[in-house]
Amino acid sequence: MATYTYKAKKIIAVFFLIPALFCANLDITGAAKNEGQGIHYIPVKNKNIPDYPGRDIGLSRPEIGSNHNDGKSIEKKSDEPWLTRNEFIYYFNSVIFILAVSIMSAYIILAILSFFEIRKYKRTNGFINYDVLLSCSLSPDISIIAPAFNESKTIIHNINSLLCLRYSNYEVIVVNDGSTDDTMEKIIRHFELIPFDVPLYKELLPTKKIRMIYTSRKQSLSNLFVIDKENGGKSDALNAGINFSKKSYIVCMDVDSLLIKDSLLKLVKPVMEEVNKRVIAVGGVVRIVNGCDIKRGHIEEVSTSDILLSNIQIIEYLRAFLLGRMAWSHLNSLVLISGAIGLFDKEIVIKAGGYSTKTVGEDMELVVRMRKYMTQTKQKYLIKYVPDPLCWTESPEKVSILIKQRSRWIRGTMETLYRHKDMFLNPKYGKFGLIGLPYWFIFEYLYIWVEFIGILITVYFIVSGIISWKFFFFLALFVYSFAVFFSIIALLTDEVSYSHYTKKKHIKSLIKAAFLEPFYFHPLVLYAGIKGNFQKLFGLNNWGKMKRKGFDDKENS
C-alpha cells in the first residue's frame, strides 16, 4: 500500500457529494427558518404534489409531527408511509451536508497543522550538519530490507543506489521472492555473489523456504546480502529479511524505489532526538519519479511527466504527504507509514508478530498492530514523520494498473480496520483510537460508499425531474473550486519548502493536472474503491501487481 495511502487525502470526494445534497432544491437554511414556530418547511420543485396549506406561498407540506402555530400536532395516519419522499430527501441531504462539511473542515484543519509543523521542522532542521550524524558512533545500526519479485528492469540500478547511501553502519538485504524472470541471475552476475553461511539465519518469524543466501566476493560490497526464497508475497519476503537482519533498526522499502543519499540520516534523527519515549517507527515523504531524468540509480533532474495520469498522482502525493501526515505525526496518530520507505524498531516489529501475510495492506496493518502492542504492554512510544522527500517511486501510467493498485489499497484498509475494530473509539488507545482510526474509517473508507450512494440518488433525482440544476451547478462549481484550490496550496507548499519543480513548464503541467483531476482521476479512484470492496466481499484478494516501466527505459528515452 502506498501512501493510503492513502492509500492519499481524497478531498475531491465531495465533488460529487455536495451537488447531490442540493439536487432536489433543498435549502437547509430555508428549512429551518420557521423552526421557532415549530414548522420545518422544505421547498420543493415538483408541482405534482397534492394541495396542502401554505402551498400558495411556495412552501411544502410541513414535516409530520411538527407543531403548527396553534400548538396542535399533525399525527401520522396509519395508512401513510413511515417516511415520505420529502422527508427522506431532507434527512438524506442533512446527513450528506454534515459529512461533506466535515470532510472539508478536517482537511483544512490538517493542512493548517501540517503547515505549522513543516515550518517548525524547516526552522529547526534547515541548518543541520548531517555529517555529524554520519560520523557519530552512537548512530543506530540499520538493515535495509528490499523485497524483489520480477524486478529485472530496475534491480541493478536500485541496488546500486542503496549501496551509495550516506550512512556509516548499515547493511542491504535484498530478498528475491521467487522471481520467475532473470532478476536473480542479473544480481548474481553483476555483484559477483557467492553462497553465504545459511546457519546464521534464525527463523524468528515464519516464512517460506529459504533456498540460498548470498554475499558478494567483493570486499567493497561486504554489506550486501541477497536472500533467494520461495515465493510468499511481499510480507513474507520482509519477514525473511527481518529474520536475517543483524541490526537494531530496519528500513523496509520497495526495491523499485529510489532513496536520496541522506535518507537514512534523516530517518534516524527523530530516533536519536527523543529521550522520553521510544520511537518505534519513522516515515517520510514519497514522491513520483515518472518523468525524472535518472542515471545509474540516481535522480539527475526532477521533472514532470508527459502523461497526465502521472502528473495528477504527483499532485495527489503532495496533498497526502505534505498537507496531512505532519499533522497526524504531531497528534501521534499516524495510521500508515508508506510501504515505499519506513524505519522501524526491529525488536518491536518482532514482538508484534512481524508483517502479516494474510492482508494486502501489510504496511498499514503492521503500524496499527505495533501501536496496539505498545499500549497493551504500557510502553510510552512515538511514531514520527519526516516531511523531507526521502523516496521516489514509480506511479501507474495506465488506467488499468491504477485501478488494480487502488482496489488493493482499499482492500488493505478494510482488512486492517476490521482486524483492529476493538481499537475503534477506545480511549485505552488515546488519540489514535479516538481520532486516528475513526478519521480513517469515515474519510478514507466510508466516504466511498456515501459518495457512490449520493451519485445514485442524484441520478434518481434527475430521472424523477425534481433536480434543481441551478443549485447543482452552483454547488458543483463551489466544490470544484475548493478542490483545485487545495491542490494548488499543496503545490505551493512544496515549492516554498523544497522547490523541486524549477521550470515553468513543470508548474504549468501540475496546475493543469490539478484542474483536470476531479473530472478524470477521481472517478477512476472511486470506481477502484467500489471494485475493491466487492473484491474483498467475494474473496478476490489478488495482489494487483504494478508492471514497471523501468529506469533503463527512462535513461534511453
Secondary structure, 3 states (H helix, E strand, C coil): CCECCECCCCHHHHHHHHHHHHCCCCCHHHHHCCHHHCCCCCCCCCCCCCCCCCHHHCCCCCCCCCECCCCCECCCCCCCCCCCHHHHHHHHHHHHHHHHHHHHHHHHHHHHHHHHHHHHHHHHHCCCCHHHHHHCCCCCCEEEEEEECCCCCCHHHHHHHHHCCCCCCEEEEEEEECCCCCHHHHHHHHHCEEECCHHHCCCCCCCCCEEEEEEECCHHHCCEEEEEECCCCHHHHHHHHHHHCCCCEEEEECCCCEECCCHHHHHHHHHHHCCCCEEEEEEEEEEECCCCEEECCEEEECCCCCCHHHHHHHHHHHHHHHCCHHHHHHCCCCCCCCCCEEEEEHHHHHHHCCCCCCCCCHHHHHHHHHHHHHHHCCCCEEEEEEEEEEEEECCCCCHHHHHHHHHHHHHHHHHHHHHCHHHCCCHHHHHHHHHHHHHHHHHHHHHHHHHHHHHHHHHHHHHHCCCCHHHHHHHHHHHHHHHHHHHHHHHHHHHHHCCCCCCHHHHHHHHHHHHHHHHHHHHHHHHHHHHHHHHHHCCCCCCCCCCCCCHHHHHHC
